[in-house]
Amino acid sequence: MRVSPVLALILVMVAASLPVRAGDEHSYAEPDKVRIVDIALDLDVDFAGRTLSGRADLRLDWRDPEHRTLVLDTRALEIEKVLGKSGDGGWKRLSFSLAEPDPIFGSRLAIRMSQPYELVRVRYRTAPTASGLQWLEPSMTAGGKHGFLFSQSQAIHARSWVPLQDTPSVRFTYRARISTPPELIALMSADNDPDAARTGDYLFRMPQPIPSYLLAIAVGDLVFKPISARAGVWAEPATIDAAIAEFADTEAMIQATEALYGEYRWGRYDLLILPPSFPFGGMENPRLSFITPTVIVGDRSLVALIAHELAHSWSGNLVTNASWKDMWLNEGFTSYVENRVVEAVFGAEQAAMERVISENGLRKELTDLAPERQRLALLPLPGVDPDEALTAVPYDKGAWFLRFLEARFGRERFDPFLRGWFDARAFQSVTTADFETYLREHLLTADPSLVSAEELRAWLHEPGLPDSAPSTSSTRFDTVDEARSRWLAGRVAARDLATDDWVTQEWLHFLEGLPNTLEPTQLIELDNAFRFTSSRNGEISMRWYPLALRSGYFEAQPTIAAFLKRVGRRKLIMPVYEALVATPDGLAFAEQVFASARPGYHPITAASVQALIDTARASAEQDATATDESGG
């Protein structure tokens, strides 16, 4: 379409005023010179040594034929040997150097060669402390008989178990041979066979090109049950039936997403239910989403998580942010698609409640978030671990921006536009600038008066929420608000509130609307009526326990300790630790619980909790020193 001269001039001026954001500051790789296009892995899984060992064969596309150095990302890998090969020739030994490790980005591996080899083979071994792998003792699993291994490569942890170009701007296909103890099953983000026999020798193929953060492996005592012809669940035997019941609507979600945004392009869509130490709610590994068991609560009220991970099959896996500065292109689009799928499968009111929770959560988070982190298109993040840069902004502000566009243009125009974006950029890595160009050419020019350049800039490149953000309301939440107000005013006892048909979202809204602290008698009344302290619903626990701690409800402490030792999902436990470290007694309690819980935490989770405790301890010691010096 033709862009109006005035709009084109405005957008050129806006672009010229923005800082340069090209490149991926979280990777040592040089993809403008040479790119990995395929990886062949051959790895042995050693539970006793907690290592993977073997080789990675990297097929290369030399963009600069005069270049002679391949630079890879690694973290704590032991590099044994590097070889090169072209055509039918033999393998030639190559020289390499491994730089001193950076605490965040690992070590730059530079491989020098006299000619641009088509294949480079790296023989290596992972460290037992690899940040992208978690090795669980049998006692930490549901079955209690066998160990369990799983990976978490996002954002830059693939480099801890494979030497590669660990940037989402590079996509590759891969093959793998994985050797395991014969009593265990190996799975990958690839063509897993639902009928696989336990042999200890497993072959995989991922024919679609993926970025490094979607490289995934899991090994454990796993069984499979189908949901539909193309979807099913892998889980430990003790978990499989509950998971099948909870996620029975998965095929309906796939069909709803296809109706909106086109064909599912990855073959199968299976779920792997991990132990509760998994640090996230889910991970969208293609063909095999990794899922936390904390969403199995018996009433399917938390299955929006499945809609989210499934939506990544279009937004993120199919069309990928080229660097973590543009994470909103993955997570904002996915959160928007997730809500549309929830609406299609579970109804408009369920989707509205989910939106209100996310909108309220974002507003709250923005009050404490530095302005530079409130942008959708983040400024470059040199020296910052992208794991710690995660906020609600790319998820919830990103989805809100797309709802803003939907409201301005209507679904009859916006839905085909979004489907066209997924089709036009399929299996590509993209930037915010790419999306702005596509948006301008395929939507804005249809009616330039509907969205101004100032509004577009406010959403993408400025902090906060624009005035144009459309708010969501929920009639069921209105009823919850009334019930909470009546109870707080003392007009009704907690046990007499009409809560029999409330779903999880209504309970979350009820808790989120309570004052920052309550009287002990109020907490006791709520707990006697609704059993919040003993709830097995982690979403309720992560809201109730901080309130209990702030209010001095010490009766909850033993259950809080058990919760923190049982669950490793960061979203659920970090608010509890944050409430604990706010007081000297709570900090001591947090340190004691963490010391016991740490062996069962994923390295990502353990690092986050340790950083929080270290910061709180340093602050407490500084306060104590200041008091001593002032004679207090």
N, C-alpha and C positions, 0 to 999 in steps of 0.2 A: 504494500500500500504506500501511497505518497504521503510524506510527512509535511504538515503545513510549515511554511518558512518561519513563522513566528515561534511555533513550538520547537522546531529544530534548533533555532538560535538559542532559545532559553536552555534547552537540554545540553547543548554544546558548552554554554557558559557554566552550567552547573557542574558538568563533568570536569571542565578545566580547573574549577576551584577545589576539587577534591584531591586528597593526597594520593600518591602513587601506591597501589596495593598489589602490584604484580608479584608473582613468585610465591614460594612456600618457605617461610623462614623456619619451619620446623623440620626440615630435611636437608641433609648434606648433598643429596643427589643433584645431578645436572641433566635433567630430562631434555633440555634443549639441544644437548650434544649426543646423548645415547639413551635409549629407553628399553626397559625390559618388556617383552611382549608375551613371554610364556615362561613358566617355572615348572620344573619337574623335581619333585621332592622324593627322597628315599630316606625314611627316618625310622630309627628304633626307639621305642618308648621304654624307658627304664624307671620303674616306680621306686626301686630301691635307691638309686642315685638321684632321682628327681631330675632327669635330663632327657632331652631328645638329642640323638646323634645321627649323623649320616651326611647327606649331601643335598645341595640345591644346584640344579642345572638351569642357568639363566640364558634364555634365547634373547638376542639383542637386536635392536633396530638402531643403526648408527645414523643419527641425523646430521652429524658433522663428520664426513668421511676422513678428515685429517686428524680427528681427535684420537688419542691413544690411551686414555685413562678412564676406567669405569669407577665411579664413586658410589658406594653403597652405604646405607644406614645400618648400624649394628648397635646392640646394647648388651654388654657383658657376654658376648659370644667368644668362644675359643676357636679361632680360625686355625685349622691344621694344615691346609694345603689349598692352592688355587691353580686350576688348569684352564687352558683355552683350546678351542677346536674350531676349524672351519671346514665345511663340506665333508668329504670322505677322509680327510687327513686325520692324523693321530692327535692325541691330547698332548699339549705342550705345557710345561710348568711355567707359571707366571709369578712375577715378583709382586709383593703387596706390602702395604704398610697400614698399621692400625693406630690411629691417633689416640692420644690420651683421652679418657672418657669425660664427657660433659655430664654433670649430674642429672640433667633433664634429657638431653638429646643423644646420649650414648657416644659411640666412637665412629669417626669417619673412616671407612675402609676404602682405601685407594688401590686399585689394581691396575698395574701398568703393563702394556703390551706393545709389541713391535708392529702389530697389524690389527685391524678391527675384527676380532674373532666373532663368529656367529654365536658360539656357545661359550659360556664361562661356567666352570664347575667349582663350587666352593664346598670343601669338606669342613665340617664344624661340629661343635657341641654347645648346647645351651648351658647356662648356669642354673643351679638348683633354685636360685632366687629370681629367675627370669620374671620380669614385671608383667608379661603378657600371659603367663601360665599359672594355674593354681593346681597344686598336687594335694589331694585330700587323703588323709588316713581313713581306713575303713570305718572307724568310729564316727567320722564326720559325714557319712552317707546314710541314706534311708535304710539300706539293707544291712550295713554294718559288717559285711564280710569281705569286701574288695575295695581297693583304692579307687580314686576317681581323678581324672585329669580333664581340665577344660581351659580353653584360651579366652582371652579378651584382648583383641588386637587394637580396637579403637581407643584413643586416637592415634598414638604413635608407639604402640607396644608390639606390633608385628616384628619390628626390628630386634626384639628380644628373643625371638625363636626362629627367625629366618633372616639371612642377610639379603637385603633387597632395597629398592627405592621406596622408602616408607612415606609416600606422599599420595594423597588422593588424586593428584593430577596425572598419575600414571596408572593405566589399567592393563591387566594381563590375564591370560587364561592360565590354568594350571592343571597339572597331573600329580598324583602322589601315590606312593606305596608306603604303608604304615605297618610296622611290625609291633605286635603287642603280646602280652601274656595271652595264651589261647582261650582262657575262660572269659575274656572281656571282648566287647565290641568297640570298634573305632568308627567314628563318624567325622565328616568334614562338611564345610560349606560347598558341597558338590553333589554328585549323583549317588546319594546313599541308596542302597538296595534294601527295601523293607523286609525282604526274605533272606538277608545275609546270614550265612552260617558262621558260627564262632570258630575261626581257624587260626587267629593270631596273625593273619596276613591279609591286608585289605588294600584294594586298588580304588582310586577315585579319579574323576575327571570333571573339571569345571570348564565347559566350552565357551561360556560367555565371559568377556573380559571384565574383571572386577578390580577395584583399588585394593591396596594392601590391607586396609583396616577391616576388610570383609573376609580375609583369610582366617579360617577357624578350624579347630580340631577339638574333639572330645573323646575320651576313652573311659569306659566304665561297664558296670553290670547293667546293661540296658536291654529293654524289650520294646517291641513296636506293636501298636494297635491302630487300625485305620479309622479315620473320620469319614472320608470319602475316597473316591478312586484316585485322587491326586493329593490328598492331605491326610496326615495322621500324626501320632504322638509317639516319640521316643521318651522313655523314662525308666527309672528303676522299678522293679516289679512291685514294690510296696506303694508306689505313687501312681502307676499307670491308670488305674480305673478311675480315681478321683479326677485326674487330668482329662481323661476322655469325656467324662460327664461335664466338667467345667467348660471345656473348649468345643463343645458339640456344634456351635454355630460357626465354626471356622469356614466351612465350605460356603455357607450363606454370605459371609463377609467377602470371600474371594469373588463370588458372583456379583455382589453389589459394587465392588471396586471395578471390576471389568466393565460393568454397565456404564459406569461414569467415565473411566479413563483408559479403556482399551484392554486388549488381551494381556493376561498374565504371561510373561515371557521366560519364565525360569523352570518350566517343567513341573516338578513337585513343589508343594509347600508343606513342610513338616515342622513340628515343634519339638524341641528338646527341652525337657524339664530338668533343670539343674538343681543341685543342692542349694540350701538357703544361703550359703556363703557367696553366691553370685553377686557381684557388686552393683548390678543394675537391674531395672525391671525386666528389660529384654534387650537382646542384641540381634539386629536384623540380618544376620549372616544369610546370604542367599541360599534358597532351598531348605534351610534349616535354621529357623529363628531360635535362639537361645532364650529361655523363659525362666523367670524366677518362680519358685513354688509359692511365694508369698501372695500371689494373686488367686490361688486356689482357696476360695473361702466358702464354697458350697452353694452360692446363689447366682453365679455368673455376673455379679455386679461390677467386677473389675476387669472384664474381658475387653474393655477399650484398649488395654495394653496389646492384645492380639491384633486389633484393628490397626494400631500404630505400627507394630512391627511388620504387618502385612503391607501397609501403605508404603513402607520403605521400598517395596519391590518396584514401585514406580518412582518415588521421590527419594533419592539417596543412592539406592543400588543401581537403578537404571540411569538416572540423571544425577550426577554426583558433584558436590562442592569441590572445586579445584584446590582449595586450601581451607584450613579451619577458621580463617577470618570470615568465610562465607558460609558458616555452618547453618545459617537460617535457610539456605537453599535446600539443605537436607531436612532439617528438623521442623522448620516452619511450614513447609509444604506438607510434610508428613502429618503434622498435628492437624492441619486443615483437612487433609484427606481422611484421617482417622475420624474426625467428627462427622464428616459427611457419611462415612460408612456406618457409624453408630446410629445416625439418624435413619438411614435406610433400613437397617436391620432391627433396631430396638425402639425407634420412634423419635419424634421431634422433641418431646419433653426430656427424654434421657439425654439427648445431645445438648439441649439447652442447659441442663444442670451441669454437664461436663464443662461447657463453655464458661459458665458463671464461676465455677471453681478455679479454672485456669486464669480468667481475667482478674479475679480477686487476688489470686496468688501473685500474679505479675505486678499488680499495683503495689502490693505489700513489699515485694522484693525491690522494686525500683526506688523505694524510699531510702534504702541503705546501699544502693549500688552506685559505684563511681560513674559519672556521666559518660566517660569514654567507653564503658562497657554496656551502655544502654542502646547503642546503635545496632541496627541489623547488619550493616556492612561495617564490620569492625576495622579499626586501624590495624596496621601490622603489629604482631605480638612477639617481637624478638625476646628470647630469654624467658618466655612464659610457657609453662606446661599447659597444653590445651585441655588436659583433664581438669585443671584447676580454674580454667577460664569458662567452664560450663555454667550457664545461668538459665533462667526462664526466658530470657530475651529471644534467643534464636527459635525456641519452641513456640512460646505463647504470643510474643509480639509479632513473630513471623506469620503465625496462623491468623492473627488479628488483622494484619495488613492484607492478607488474601481475602478475608471476610469483608474488609473495607472495599476492595475491588469488586467483589461479588455484589455487594449492596449497591454500588454505583452503576454497574453495568447490567445487573440481573443475571440469574443463573443461565438463562437461555443463550447469553453471549459468553459468560465467563466459563462455563463448563467446557464448551468446545475449545476455547482458548487454552485452558489448562491441559486438556487432552492433547492438543496440538504441540504444546511445549514438551510433554513427555515423548511424543513421537519424533519431533524434530531433533531433540538432543539425546535420544536413546543411546546408551553405552558411551556417553561422553562426560567429561568433567568440565564444569562451567563456573563462571564468576557472576557476581552481582551485575557487573557491566554487561555480561551476555544476556542476563535476564532483562535488564532495562532496555536493551536494544530490541529484544523480542517483544517485550511489552509495548514498546512504542510502535513497533511496526504492525503488530497483530491485534492490538486492543485499543490503545489510546487514540490512534489516528481515526478510528471509526467515529469517535465523537470527542474531539479535544477539549470540549467544555466540561466534561464530566470529572476529570481529575487534573488539577493544576500542577505545574512543575514544582511549586512551593510545597504542595501536599506530598508529592512523590519524594522530594528531598527530605521532608520531615519524617516520613516513615522509614526511609532507608538509611539516611546519613546523619540524623540528629538524635539526641538523647530524648528519653521520655516517651510519653504517649501523645500523639497528635490530637488536637481537638476534634478531628474528623473520625476518631475511633468509635464505631457503633457498639453500644453496650447491649448486653444480653440480659433478659429477665426470665424468671422461671416461676410459674404459678405454684409449683410444689414447694419451692424454696420460700415463697411468700408465706405459706402455711407454717413452715419450719420457723421462720422469723417470728411469727405471731406466738407460736408455742414457747419459744425461748424467752421472749419478752414477758409472757405471763408467768413463767416459772421464776425468772429473775426478780419480778415484782412481788413474788410471794402469793400470787393469786391462785396457783395450782401446784400441787405436789408433783415431783418428777414422775412418780409411779402412775399418776393419773393422766399424763400426757398421751395423746392418741398417736402412738408410734408403731403400732403393730405392723403396718404395711410400709414402713420406711425402708428404703434401700440404702446401701452404703453412702451414696452421694448425699442423701439427706442427713445422715449422721455426721458426715464430714462438715457440712454446712452448719449444722447445729453447734459443733465444737468450735469451728473457726469464728463464730460470732460471739462466743463467750468473752467476758472481760479477761485481761491479761492474767489476773489472779482471782481466786475465789476463796471464800471462807472455808475452813476445814469442814464445817457442818454441811456446806453446800456440796463439797466434793464427796463426802460420805453419802449424802442423799443420792447424788447422781450415780455413784458406783453401786449402791445397793439396788437401785432401780434398773440400771442398764449394763452392769458388769463390765465397764470399760477397762478396768485394770487387767482383767483376765481375758480380754478379747484376743482372738487369734487372727484378727484382721489388722494387718500391719499399718494400713492407712489410718485406722482409728488410733492405734497405739502411738504413732508418730505425732499425733496431735494431742492426745490425752496425757501422755507421760510428761512432756514439757510443762503443760499446765499444772500437773500434779507437783512437779518439782518446784516450779516457781511459787506455788501456794503452800509449800511445806507439808505436803501430804506424804509423810514418811512411810505410811503403811504400804505404799506402792513400790518402795525401793527393791525388795527381793524379786518382785516380778519384773521390774525394769532391768535388773541385772541379768535375769534369765533370758529376757528378750534380746539384750545386747550380745549375749553369748550365743544365742541360737540363730540370729539373723545377721547377714553381712551386707544386705542391700543398702547402699549409701544413702539413698533418698530417705529411707525409713529410720536409720540409726543416727545420722548426723544431727538432726534437730534435737534428739535426746541428749547426745554428748554436749551439744552447744548449751543446752539448759543446765547440764551438770557443771560444766567448767565455769559457770558464771559466779559461783560461790566457792570459798575455800574448802568447805566440807564436801561440796559436790565435786570439786576438782580431785580431791583425794580419792573419792569414791570412783570417779571416772578412771583414774589411773589404775586402781585396783581391778576394776572390771575389765579394762582393756588388756591388762597383763594376762588375764585368764582367757579372754576371747580372741586375742590376736592370732594364735596358731590356726584358728578356723577362718580368719578373714583373708580375702583376696589381697594381694600386694597393693592394689590401687586403694582399696578401702583402708587397709592398715596405714598407708602413707597419709591419707586424709585425716584420720583420727589422730595419728601421731603429731601431725602439724598443728592441729587444733589444740591438743594438750600442751605442746611445747610453747605455743603462743600464749596460752593462758598462764602457764607456769612462769614464763618470763615476765609477764605483766604483773603477776602476784609478787614476784621477787623484787621487781622494780618499785612497786608500791611499798613493800616492806622496807627497802633501802631508803626511800624518800621519807618514810615515817621516822626511821632511826636518825637520819640526818637533821630532821626538824625538831628532834627531841620529843617526839610524840610517844 
